[in-house]
């Protein structure tokens, strides 16, 4: 793949949009909170399964842009489209029983001056109280996944009077219901501690906590289009700039960036690139594959944490094995390689995140493949395994934000069906000692 491409003049290039959604604000979107954790289905097109299960969402996860789903019309299960606070588009079971929801609506103003831990990192009555990255208490059990903590600034009167203000300190208090409080030793005590604001900001960047005092998601991932080249097949594929202009009013790329030319640069070497009547065309025609083939998709990440909103194109390629000694167009057992690219506007090139050997990330016993009718790269089947895998991705590629790491993980992972998930969990060991 070409990593670097000079980009010119304003251009807006999109094909048929498969997933789009607006940024959640105080006035434009319902905010939901999962009552119990659940596995989420991805919403982007997948050639191997119409509803791949990719991401575990623990209880307390915030979800936005909740809408009717196209799933479950002939079932007693009620589904909803939603966007997680990570910005990832998902499909969720939110009405498992009649008149009973698996999420509650929340008002933004109820969530001011608070944050929620994304994993168990809280050691009650210890210093430090939030133990990251060691994830281990000195004396007792660790708590906190999905817990909410309120905070208020500690006013240093003497520092203000002297004009020697130091780093801002915050008084943090765990907001616990009685049932949860009774589980913790020393439950008669107030569970509060002091944390520097700069530490809270650092924890947020690392995905340790999610701030509840501002709109979310801070970034969103919009899948624009895709290309699937099956095994043992011949196919043609063409994109022109005119194909894209029809959607220019729905999704835009920042001024000065030519999305179409960027995409051409990635395809260059794999595709025939031609220019006819001032229109670029990307064509792949009469190529066949009997050993490996590809699925590609692309889109735009929008970052709402800065103004003006920054838009970063992304590209995902999955290379999968074909069935040995078979003319079938159906794939084999394994996705052999996953490449994720994010455009780096500062450097004028793509940041490339390569995953070429699944055994470097997770070890699967051969039996697990009996539970799938599709190829996969890794299969994560518990919240602990997912946490370990995302942490490994961030250690390997520290330039990724937490939201990007969740996106990358979702492109790598396919979980087993619910009836097999416990068995599958025991057939997988996550490799957590990456250098």
Order of alpha helices (4+ residues) and beta strands (2+ residues): beta-beta-beta-beta-beta-beta-beta-beta-beta-alpha-beta-alpha-beta-alpha-beta-beta-beta-alpha-alpha-beta-beta-beta-beta-beta-beta-beta-alpha-alpha-alpha-beta
